[in-house]
């Protein structure tokens, strides 16, 4: 079956003796026992990464024909899929084993039987598979959800893994930095001088209160503790970081307003 696994599986390398030739082909055989991994991007909104989301994905892969064993024969020269080893004479009395590409080889010691009736479409056939993906709250750009042995199958090889890679879609006003959420809030000059009460719509639909009682300087930053992204695996939340941009009046003020403003600010 297709098994979900979120940590890299530790695969030990075998030791042992043998000459340089055996060691070389031993390492190669270990690599050939696994087909290439597949990576599928999952484009998710910040809201989905905040709350978590589950969905199904369909993907195409190659699987072995159910009767593939009936379409093989013994080929001692085959040393793995697409690889055979032949003897080559360097000089009288000196022979060398040479690795060559051989599409007949499907596994070590095995080659395929052409036009085999048991597998009329070949040893491999296409399949559309479905996987259920569970994105945990707080996952980040580049995080992966891994399904073991879900990649292409091949004769004599273990299927590789399929990785669902998180890709974050751009939000209207939030940007993410680790577990913190950043946004720029534009306020008029009067609010910067006198204070204000407002709200910010959060990723889960809540309205977060933002209050200022003191003067706000241009470029000042306010941090709202615990209003950021979930801290995956650690508990709690990051912060919401608000950078203020002050909007000044356009054009010239009337003389009366300039005098009133000067009188109001003169004692500051």
N, C-alpha and C positions, 0 to 999 in steps of 0.2 A: 504494500500500500504506500500512499504518499504520506510521509511522516513530517510533521512540523518540528523544526529545531532552530533555536535562536542563538546557539553558540557554535563556534567552529569545532568540528569534531577532530579530536587528536588522532592523527594517524601515525603510528610508529613506523620507522624504517627498519627493515630486517638487517641483521648482521650476517656474519658467516664468512667463510673463506672463499676459495676459488681464485682463479687468476683475474687479470685485468679484464679479459674478455667477458668472463662470467659476471664480474661485478658491473660492467657497463650494461650488459643486456639484462641483468637482474634489476637494476634501477629502471631501465626502460620498460621492462615488463610491469613493474609496479605502477608506473605512470599510465600505461595502456590499460590497466584494469578499470579505469574510471573515464567515462565520457566527459566532454567539456560541460562546465556549469552554464546555466542560462540565467540572464538577468532581465527582469521585466520592471520598468518604472511604474510607480503608482503615483499619479499626480493628485495631491490632496490639498485641501484648503487648511488655513490655520485653525478654523473652527473644528474641522474633523480631527486635527492633531491635538486640539485642546480637549475635546470630549472623548476621543477614541471613536473608531468606526469599524464595522465588519462588512465585508462584501465578497462576492465570488468573482474569480477571473477565469476566463477560458483561454487556453493556449494550445498551439499545435506542437506535437513532438513525434519522433519516430519510435515505434515499438517493434519488438521482434514478432515475426510471424509465429503463430501458435505451434506450427509444425516445423520450425526452422531446423530442428535436429535431424530431420529426414533429408535435409538438403545440404548435408555436409559430408565430406569424406576425409580420410586421413591424408595429410600432406606434411611429412616430417620436416620439410624445408621451411615451413611457415613458423615464424617466431612471434606472431601477434597479428592483429588486424592490419592488413595492408603492408606487412613486412615479411620478407623472406631472407634467408641467409644462404649464400652460395660460396663454394670454394673457388679461389682464384690463385693461379700460379704466378708467383713473383719472379722466380728463377728456378732452374732445375733443383729439386729437393726442398724448395720452400713454397709452402702454401699459405694462403691468407683467407680468412672468412670475411666476406663482404656483405654488408646489409644493403638490400635493394628494395625499392617499392614494388609490391606485388598485390594488385587489387583482388586477386583470387583468394588471398589469405583472409580469413575471418576471425581466427583465433590461433593460439599456439597449437601447432600440429594439425590444424583444420583448414580446409579451403571449401569454398562454396561450389555447389553443383549447378551449372548453368541450366536454365529452362526447367527447373524442378517443378513437377506438378503439385507437390505438397504446398508450395508457396509460389503461386503463379505471378504474384506481384513483386517477388524478391524476398530476401530474408527480413527486410524491414518494410513496414507499412505505416502510413500516417495515422495519427489518432488525435482527436481533440479532447483534452482533459480539462476538468474543472477543479479548482482549488478554492477553499474558503480561507480568506485572509482576515486576520484579527489585528488591527492597528491599535496599540495601547496608547492611552492618553500620555502626551508628553514626548512621543517619538519625534526625532529630529531629521532634518535634511540629511540624506545619505544613509540613515539607518536601514537595516535589511531584516526581512523576515524570511527565513530559510526553510525550504522543504527538501528533505533528504530524498535522494534517488528519484526525483521527479523530472529530470532532464531526459535526453534521448537515451534509448537503450541501444546496445550493440552486442554482438556475439563475443563472449569471453571477456566482457567488461562490465563493471558496476556502473549503473547510471549515475551521472553527476547530480548536483543539487540545483534547484531552482531558487533564485533569490528575488524577492519582491523589494525593490529599492524605493525608499520614500523620496519623492520630489515635491517641494512646497510651491504652491501657486501664490502669486503676488496678491497681497491683501490691499483693500482700498486705502487704509491709513495706518495699519499696524505693520511694523517690521519686527523680526525676531532676532535676538542676540542671546544665544544659549537658552536659558529659561526665562529671560526677561522679554517683555513686550515694550517697544518704543513707539511713540507717536509724537507728532508736532501739533500743538494746539495754537491756533491764532486767536488772539484776544484784542479787543479795541483798547486804545490808550486809557479810556476812562476806567475800564475794569482793571488794568494794570496798576492804576493809581489808587483805586478805592476798594479793590477786592471784588469777589464774585462767587456765586454758587452755580455749578453746572453739572452735567452728567456725561459719561462716556459709555457708549454701547459696547458691552464686552462680547467675547466670542461665543459665550453660551447664552446670549440674549439678555443678561442682567444689565441694569444701569448702575454704573459705578459713580458715586458722588465725588466730585472734585471741588474743594473749597479753598479759597484764599482770603485771608484777612489782612495781609500785609502787602506792601508794594511789590510788584513783580518786575524784576529787572529784565531787560532785553537779553534773550539767550539763557535765562535761568532755567534750571531743571528741577522738577519735583518728582519724587519717587514714592509710589504707593505700594507699600509692603504687601506681599502675598497676592497681588493682582496680576501676576504674570502667568506663564505656562506651568503645567504640572511638572514636578521634578520626578521623572521616571526612575523608579528603583530606589529613590531616596526619601520620598514623601514630601508633602508641602508643595508650595508654589514659588515661582520667581516673583519679580516685581514688575509693576508697570511704570515706565519712565516717561514722563511728559516734558518735552522741551517747548518753552513758550516763545512764540513769535508775536511781537506787538505790532498792531496795525495803527499807523498814525493817520490823522485827518489829511485829506488831500486839498490842495489849494490854500489860499490865504484866509485867515480868520478875520471876521469883521472887527473893527476897532473896539466895539463894545465888548465883544467876547474876549479879545486879547486882554483888555483891562481887567475883566472879571477873573480870568484865569490867572493873571499876574497877581491879583490881590489874594486869590485863594492859595496860591503856591508860594507867596512871598515869605511866609513864615516857616517854610519847611527847610 
